[in-house]
Amino acid sequence: PGVRHPNIICDCCKKHGIRGMRWKCKMCFDYDLCTQCYMNNKHDLGHSFERYETAHSQPVLVSPRQNLTRITLKGTFQGAKVVRGPDWEWGNQDGKGLLSCKT
């Protein structure tokens, strides 16, 4: 969270200052994707990538995505709707169940 690559533009969605991980194509000169575009299979699936977790981290080589099995990723992401689960035990501690009263 909070990681940003300030001078990098996603070559698919054109967002400036990629947030989160940066995906740099190993086959194409100066071609970068944001995580959302990478995970949505943008660009050539036969190309390998380097993954940068921060702007100053060492890259991790990632093999081509072609013919890989996809799995559902679970977690909290930007724009996700978070709700209480069936095992919530703390009443209205989070303030989500409180009703406002008008006098």
Secondary structure, DSSP 8 states (H G I E B T S, - for coil): ---EEEEEE-TTT--EEEES-EEEESSSTT-EEEHHHHHTT-S-TTS-EEEESSTTS--EEE---TT-------S--TT------TT--STTTTSTT------
